[in-house]
Amino acid sequence: MRKHYEFAKARPNPYARLLKKQITLRLDESTVEYFKDLAQDTAIPYQTLINLYLRECAASRKQLHLAWQPAK
């Protein structure tokens, strides 16, 4: 391994922006706490865990089934 690297002619990766997209997502506090606790147990950042879970849902085409109860 070198002691010094020269980055004067380095270029940013043109594909890096395609890898992930920053968004704002509102989550329940209890949901965020769940993933933060899981992050401590697994040593994986909680944002990464949320992304992995959502990616798994999308890959398996998981469908959410809701049954709304009318308010009384």
C-alpha positions as CSV (number, residue, x, y, z in Angstrom):
1,M,0.0,0.0,0.0
2,R,1.3,3.4,-0.9
3,K,1.9,6.1,1.8
4,H,0.6,8.8,-0.5
5,Y,-2.0,8.8,-3.3
6,E,-2.3,11.5,-5.9
7,F,-5.9,12.6,-6.5
8,A,-5.2,15.8,-8.5
9,K,-6.4,14.1,-11.8
10,A,-9.2,12.0,-10.2
11,R,-12.7,12.2,-11.5
12,P,-15.9,11.6,-9.7
13,N,-17.7,8.3,-10.5
14,P,-20.4,9.3,-13.2
15,Y,-22.5,6.3,-12.1
16,A,-22.5,7.1,-8.4
17,R,-25.7,9.2,-8.6
18,L,-27.5,6.3,-10.2
19,L,-26.8,4.0,-7.3
20,K,-29.1,5.7,-4.7
21,K,-31.5,8.6,-4.6
22,Q,-32.0,10.8,-1.6
23,I,-35.6,11.3,-0.6
24,T,-37.6,12.5,2.5
25,L,-39.6,9.7,4.1
26,R,-41.8,10.2,7.1
27,L,-41.8,7.2,9.4
28,D,-43.3,6.5,12.8
29,E,-40.9,7.1,15.6
30,S,-41.4,3.5,16.8
31,T,-40.4,2.2,13.4
32,V,-37.2,4.2,13.3
33,E,-36.4,3.1,16.9
34,Y,-36.9,-0.6,15.8
35,F,-34.4,-0.2,13.0
36,K,-32.0,1.7,15.2
37,D,-32.1,-1.1,17.8
38,L,-31.6,-3.6,15.0
39,A,-28.7,-1.6,13.7
40,Q,-26.9,-1.8,17.1
41,D,-27.4,-5.6,17.1
42,T,-26.1,-6.1,13.5
43,A,-23.6,-3.2,13.2
44,I,-25.3,-2.1,10.0
45,P,-26.5,1.5,9.7
46,Y,-30.3,1.8,10.3
47,Q,-30.8,3.5,6.9
48,T,-29.1,0.6,5.2
49,L,-31.4,-1.9,7.0
50,I,-34.5,0.0,6.0
51,N,-33.2,0.1,2.4
52,L,-32.5,-3.7,2.5
53,Y,-36.0,-4.4,3.8
54,L,-37.7,-2.3,1.2
55,R,-35.5,-3.8,-1.5
56,E,-36.5,-7.3,-0.4
57,C,-40.2,-6.3,-0.5
58,A,-39.8,-4.8,-4.0
59,A,-37.9,-7.8,-5.3
60,S,-40.5,-10.3,-4.0
61,R,-43.4,-8.0,-5.2
62,K,-44.8,-8.0,-1.7
63,Q,-48.3,-6.5,-1.6
64,L,-49.8,-4.7,1.3
65,H,-53.4,-5.7,2.1
66,L,-55.3,-3.2,4.1
67,A,-58.8,-3.6,5.6
68,W,-60.1,-0.2,6.8
69,Q,-62.5,-0.2,9.6
70,P,-65.0,2.7,9.5
71,A,-64.8,5.2,12.3
72,K,-67.7,5.0,14.8
